[in-house]
Amino acid sequence: RFCLPLVLASLPMMATGEEIAPALQDSWVDFWLFRFFVNAAGYASIVVPGFLLIQYFKRRNYLETGRGICFPVIKSCVFGSEVKSVHQEDGSLPPRAEPTESSTAQQVFKLLFCAAGLQVSYLTWGVLQERVMTRTYGATETDPGEKFKDSQFLVFMNRILAFTAAGLYCALTKQPRHGAPMYKYSFASLSNILSSWCQYEALKYISFPTQVLAKASKVIPVMMMGKLVSRKSYEYWEYLTAALISVGISMFLLSSGPNRHASTVTTFSGVVLLAGYIIFDSFTSNWQDALFTYKMSPVQMMFGVNVFSCLFTVGSLLEQGALLESVRFMARHSEFMAHAVLLSVCSACGQLFIFCTINQFGAAVFTIIMTLRQAFAILLSCLIYGHSVTVVGGLGVAVVFMALFLRVYARSRMKKRSKKLPPGETPVQKV
């Protein structure tokens, strides 16, 4: 009976290869791997009964034999309308408004507004994310303060606000008729929750610039997932830019500064959590891409995914008793409450700005804006939190962003060329 606690207690030492600072790991219960399995068990307690119910209704042929007050709800959740669009593009995005000569000034204003909204939302979100996960609250001359440790509560806060924003947007604007079975959103929701949790948890072990560069490298696992999940094929320049991104990331991670302090050291746990974030996030994007074969808008996708995200996170938090504990922490530290709320507002607003930008100006312009945002995020984090970057590391950062801009340029060229293809020919799908 004593074997399991001993093994779990030894995991932090095995994972990092060094002694964990007492301020970071008070006990093995706070170790990320233990928390991951506890959270996963909480999600399983909702997923497994849900799966059994879905199988029961399908085997019983409920769509034809069912009736009563619950029939519309069960039909929407389990069966949907099963109406798919003929072309994936029909359901992925609404038609993009093309700028005209008479509205050039208006288009420029919209572009500046969307770009400013994206930059402000996500730069503020990045700074707050690092502040919440790496700094203490309530510190005085005699009291060192305490850190907030429950990343899942932050995920819940983000999702509940995103769910509210998407719900209001869908209620106030005209949306396509929804046809996808609701349960299919749960797969993307679960992977999205886990990727966000890994992202927050990783900041306990790695620096924020390292995390930003790791996000930039997710095109590599996205391509791999695209091969496995959607059977996509890619052009040579996509493999070339993926290789350049890998080289740049390696240069940054392998470089070491003479004045690095403990908070900027990349540990094995941080690398594993980053890998988890990238893998889960890659699955999320590919599953959502497959869901867009149903005729839906991006905001409907945002609403559906966040419905299940709220259900999973609040269920897991209640089962662990962590919801009340996090609320008590919030009550003790009003500064944390302000940071958590603002973090969630920035996340929700950022998602709405994403949809607005892609709808008005296309994916290429959006990618350029977000690539610049990543560069600004690294610079801002270094200025505010004092992260050191060596010459080799800076060169690696430059290689990564050069590869990202090369991808944008090559993709735009391929898109223009695909418009000239004869009818019946389809271009190679891209990430």
C-alpha positions in Angstrom: 0.0 0.0 0.0 3.0 2.3 0.4 4.4 1.7 -3.1 2.3 4.1 -5.0 3.0 7.2 -2.8 6.7 6.4 -2.9 6.7 6.2 -6.7 4.7 9.4 -7.1 7.0 11.1 -4.6 10.0 10.2 -6.6 8.6 11.3 -10.0 9.6 15.1 -9.6 13.2 14.1 -9.0 13.2 11.6 -11.9 11.6 14.1 -14.3 13.9 17.1 -13.8 17.1 15.4 -12.7 17.6 17.9 -10.0 16.2 19.0 -6.7 12.9 20.9 -7.0 12.8 24.2 -5.2 10.5 24.2 -2.1 8.7 27.3 -3.4 7.9 25.4 -6.6 7.0 22.0 -5.3 5.7 21.8 -1.8 4.9 18.1 -2.1 4.5 15.4 -4.7 0.7 16.2 -4.7 1.6 19.5 -6.5 3.8 17.7 -9.1 2.4 18.3 -12.6 2.3 14.6 -13.6 0.1 13.7 -10.6 -2.1 16.7 -11.3 -2.4 15.7 -15.0 -3.7 12.2 -14.1 -6.1 13.6 -11.4 -7.5 16.0 -14.0 -7.7 13.3 -16.6 -9.6 11.1 -14.1 -12.1 14.0 -13.6 -12.7 14.3 -17.3 -13.1 10.5 -17.7 -15.8 10.6 -15.1 -17.8 12.7 -17.5 -16.6 11.3 -20.8 -17.2 7.6 -20.0 -20.9 8.0 -19.0 -21.5 10.3 -21.9 -20.0 7.7 -24.3 -22.1 5.0 -22.9 -25.3 7.1 -23.3 -24.4 7.9 -26.9 -23.9 4.3 -27.7 -27.2 3.4 -26.0 -29.2 5.9 -28.0 -27.6 4.8 -31.3 -28.1 1.1 -30.7 -31.7 1.8 -29.7 -32.3 3.7 -32.9 -33.6 6.6 -30.9 -33.8 8.9 -33.9 -36.7 6.9 -35.2 -38.3 5.5 -32.1 -37.7 8.4 -29.6 -40.3 10.9 -28.6 -41.2 13.2 -25.8 -39.9 16.4 -24.3 -36.2 15.3 -24.4 -36.2 14.2 -28.0 -35.0 17.6 -29.5 -32.1 17.8 -27.0 -31.0 14.2 -27.5 -31.3 14.5 -31.3 -29.2 17.7 -31.3 -26.5 16.2 -29.0 -26.2 12.7 -30.4 -27.4 12.8 -34.0 -27.5 16.4 -35.2 -29.0 17.1 -38.6 -26.2 15.3 -40.4 -26.2 18.0 -43.1 -22.7 18.5 -44.5 -21.6 21.1 -47.0 -20.4 19.9 -50.4 -17.1 21.7 -50.1 -15.3 22.2 -46.9 -14.7 25.9 -47.7 -18.5 26.4 -47.6 -18.6 25.6 -43.9 -15.3 26.8 -42.7 -15.6 30.6 -43.1 -18.3 33.0 -44.3 -17.5 34.7 -47.6 -14.8 37.3 -47.1 -15.6 40.8 -48.1 -13.4 42.1 -50.9 -12.2 45.7 -50.5 -13.3 48.2 -53.2 -12.0 51.5 -54.3 -14.8 53.4 -52.6 -14.1 51.7 -49.2 -10.3 51.8 -49.2 -10.1 54.1 -46.2 -12.7 52.0 -44.4 -10.7 48.8 -45.1 -7.5 50.4 -43.8 -9.3 51.4 -40.6 -10.7 47.9 -40.2 -7.2 46.4 -40.7 -5.6 48.7 -38.2 -8.5 48.1 -35.7 -8.2 44.3 -36.0 -4.4 44.4 -35.8 -4.4 46.6 -32.8 -7.1 44.4 -31.1 -5.1 41.2 -31.7 -1.8 42.8 -30.5 -3.3 44.4 -27.4 -5.4 41.3 -26.5 -2.7 38.7 -26.8 0.3 40.8 -25.6 -1.6 41.6 -22.5 -2.7 38.0 -22.2 0.9 36.8 -22.5 2.2 39.2 -19.8 -0.6 38.3 -17.4 -0.1 34.6 -18.0 3.6 34.8 -17.0 2.7 37.0 -14.0 0.1 34.7 -12.7 2.1 31.4 -13.1 5.6 32.6 -12.1 5.2 35.3 -9.4 3.8 35.3 -5.8 0.8 37.2 -4.4 0.6 38.9 -1.0 4.3 39.2 -0.5 5.5 41.5 2.3 8.7 42.2 4.2 7.9 39.3 6.6 5.8 37.1 4.4 7.2 35.7 1.1 3.6 35.3 -0.3 2.1 32.4 -2.1 1.9 31.2 -5.7 -1.3 30.2 -7.5 -0.8 26.6 -8.6 -4.1 25.4 -10.1 -3.7 25.9 -13.9 -7.1 24.2 -14.5 -8.9 27.0 -12.7 -7.4 29.5 -15.1 -8.5 27.3 -18.1 -12.0 27.3 -16.6 -12.0 31.1 -16.2 -10.9 31.5 -19.8 -13.5 29.1 -21.2 -16.5 30.4 -19.3 -15.9 33.9 -20.6 -15.2 32.7 -24.2 -18.5 30.6 -23.9 -20.4 33.7 -22.9 -18.9 35.9 -25.6 -19.5 33.3 -28.3 -23.1 32.7 -27.1 -23.9 36.5 -27.2 -22.4 36.8 -30.6 -24.4 33.9 -32.0 -27.6 35.3 -30.4 -27.1 38.8 -31.8 -26.0 37.9 -35.3 -27.3 35.6 -38.1 -25.6 32.2 -38.1 -25.8 29.2 -40.5 -28.2 26.4 -39.5 -26.3 24.1 -37.2 -26.0 20.5 -38.2 -23.2 18.8 -36.3 -23.9 16.4 -33.4 -23.0 18.3 -30.3 -21.0 15.5 -28.8 -18.4 15.8 -31.6 -17.2 19.1 -30.1 -16.1 17.2 -27.0 -13.1 15.7 -28.7 -11.7 19.2 -29.7 -12.7 20.5 -26.3 -10.8 17.8 -24.4 -7.6 18.3 -26.4 -8.0 22.1 -26.1 -8.3 21.9 -22.3 -5.3 19.7 -22.0 -3.2 21.9 -24.4 -4.1 25.0 -22.4 -3.3 23.3 -19.1 0.1 22.2 -20.4 0.7 25.7 -21.6 0.0 27.3 -18.2 1.8 24.5 -16.3 4.9 24.7 -18.5 5.6 28.3 -17.3 6.6 26.8 -13.9 9.6 25.2 -15.5 10.5 27.2 -18.6 10.8 30.9 -19.6 8.1 32.6 -21.6 10.3 33.3 -24.7 10.9 29.5 -24.9 7.2 28.8 -24.8 6.5 31.4 -27.5 9.1 29.8 -29.8 7.7 26.4 -29.1 4.3 27.6 -30.2 5.9 28.8 -33.5 7.2 25.3 -34.1 3.8 23.7 -33.8 3.5 23.7 -37.6 5.7 20.6 -37.6 3.3 18.4 -35.4 0.3 20.0 -37.2 1.7 18.6 -40.5 2.3 15.2 -38.9 -1.3 15.2 -37.5 -2.6 16.3 -40.9 -0.9 13.3 -42.5 -2.3 10.9 -39.9 -5.8 12.4 -39.3 -6.8 14.1 -42.6 -4.4 12.4 -45.0 -3.1 15.7 -46.3 -0.2 16.2 -48.6 2.3 19.1 -48.5 4.6 21.0 -50.8 8.4 21.0 -50.6 8.6 24.6 -49.2 6.4 23.5 -46.2 8.9 20.8 -45.3 11.8 23.3 -45.8 10.3 26.0 -43.5 9.4 23.3 -40.9 13.1 22.3 -41.0 14.2 25.9 -40.6 11.9 26.4 -37.6 13.4 23.3 -36.0 16.9 24.6 -36.5 16.0 28.0 -35.0 14.3 26.4 -32.0 17.3 24.2 -31.4 19.7 27.2 -31.5 17.6 29.0 -29.0 17.2 26.1 -26.6 20.8 25.0 -26.7 22.2 28.5 -26.2 23.1 29.4 -22.6 23.5 32.8 -21.1 26.1 33.5 -18.4 23.5 35.3 -16.1 20.6 32.9 -16.4 18.7 32.6 -13.2 16.5 29.7 -12.0 13.3 31.0 -13.5 14.7 30.8 -17.0 16.2 27.4 -16.9 14.5 24.9 -19.2 13.9 21.7 -17.4 12.9 18.3 -18.6 9.4 18.8 -17.2 9.0 22.0 -19.1 10.0 20.3 -22.4 7.6 17.4 -21.8 4.7 19.9 -21.0 5.6 21.9 -24.1 5.5 18.7 -26.2 2.1 17.9 -24.7 0.8 21.4 -25.5 1.9 21.1 -29.1 0.5 17.6 -29.6 -2.9 18.3 -28.1 -3.1 21.7 -29.9 -2.3 20.0 -33.2 -5.1 17.5 -32.7 -7.5 20.3 -31.8 -6.9 22.2 -35.0 -7.1 19.1 -37.2 -10.3 17.9 -35.5 -11.9 21.3 -35.9 -10.9 21.4 -39.5 -12.7 18.1 -40.0 -15.8 19.4 -38.1 -16.0 22.3 -40.6 -17.4 19.9 -43.2 -20.6 20.6 -41.4 -22.0 24.0 -42.3 -21.1 26.2 -39.4 -19.4 29.5 -38.6 -16.2 29.8 -36.6 -18.2 31.5 -33.7 -20.5 28.4 -33.6 -17.4 26.3 -33.4 -16.1 28.5 -30.5 -19.4 28.2 -28.7 -19.6 24.4 -29.1 -16.1 23.7 -28.0 -16.4 26.0 -25.0 -19.6 24.4 -23.8 -17.9 21.1 -23.2 -14.7 22.9 -21.9 -16.8 24.5 -19.2 -18.5 21.2 -18.4 -15.2 19.2 -18.2 -13.3 21.8 -16.1 -16.0 22.7 -13.6 -16.8 19.0 -13.1 -13.1 18.1 -12.5 -12.7 21.1 -10.2 -15.7 20.2 -8.1 -14.7 16.6 -7.8 -11.2 17.6 -6.6 -12.6 20.3 -4.3 -10.2 22.7 -6.1 -12.9 25.2 -7.2 -13.6 26.5 -3.6 -9.9 26.5 -2.9 -9.2 28.7 -6.0 -12.1 31.0 -5.1 -10.6 31.4 -1.6 -7.2 32.3 -3.1 -9.0 34.8 -5.2 -10.7 36.3 -2.1 -7.4 36.5 -0.3 -5.7 38.3 -3.2 -7.7 40.9 -5.0 -4.8 41.4 -7.4 -5.0 37.8 -8.6 -8.8 38.2 -9.1 -8.1 41.3 -11.4 -5.4 39.4 -13.3 -7.5 36.3 -13.8 -10.5 38.2 -15.0 -8.4 40.4 -17.3 -6.7 37.2 -18.6 -10.0 35.7 -19.5 -11.3 38.9 -21.1 -8.2 39.1 -23.3 -8.5 35.5 -24.3 -12.2 35.8 -25.3 -11.7 39.1 -27.1 -8.6 37.7 -28.9 -10.7 34.9 -30.3 -13.3 37.2 -31.6 -10.6 39.4 -33.2 -9.2 36.3 -34.9 -12.6 35.5 -36.6 -13.0 39.2 -37.6 -9.5 39.4 -39.1 -9.7 36.2 -41.1 -13.2 37.0 -42.3 -12.2 40.5 -43.6 -8.7 40.1 -44.7 -7.9 36.3 -45.0 -5.6 33.9 -43.3 -2.3 35.3 -44.8 -2.8 38.8 -43.2 -3.9 37.2 -39.9 -0.7 35.0 -39.9 1.5 38.0 -40.4 -0.1 39.9 -37.6 0.2 36.9 -35.2 3.8 36.3 -36.2 4.6 39.9 -35.3 2.7 39.4 -32.1 5.0 36.5 -31.1 8.1 38.6 -31.7 6.7 41.4 -29.7 5.7 39.0 -26.9 9.3 37.8 -26.6 10.6 41.3 -26.5 8.0 42.4 -24.0 8.7 39.5 -21.7 12.4 40.1 -21.7 11.9 43.8 -20.9 9.4 43.2 -18.1 10.7 40.0 -16.5 14.4 40.2 -17.3 14.9 37.1 -19.4 18.4 37.0 -21.0 18.9 35.9 -24.7 22.3 35.2 -26.0 23.6 36.1 -29.5 23.1 32.5 -30.7 19.6 32.4 -29.1 18.7 35.7 -30.8 19.9 34.3 -34.1 17.7 31.2 -33.6 14.7 33.5 -32.9 15.5 35.4 -36.2 15.6 32.1 -38.1 12.3 31.0 -36.7 10.5 34.2 -37.7 12.2 34.3 -41.1 10.8 30.8 -41.7 7.3 31.8 -40.6 7.3 34.8 -43.0 8.6 32.6 -45.7 5.6 30.3 -45.2 3.2 33.2 -45.4 4.8 34.4 -48.7 4.9 30.9 -50.3 1.4 30.2 -49.3 0.1 33.4 -50.8 1.9 32.6 -54.0 0.4 29.1 -54.1 -3.0 30.5 -53.5 -2.7 32.9 -56.4 -1.5 30.1 -58.6 -4.3 27.8 -57.5 -6.9 30.4 -58.7 -5.5 29.9 -62.3 -5.9 26.2 -62.2 -8.4 24.7 -64.8 -11.8 23.6 -63.5 -11.7 20.2 -61.9 -8.1 20.5 -60.5 -7.6 21.1 -56.8 -4.5 22.5 -55.2 -2.6 20.7 -52.5 -4.0 21.3 -49.1 -2.0 23.4 -46.7 -1.5 23.7 -43.0 
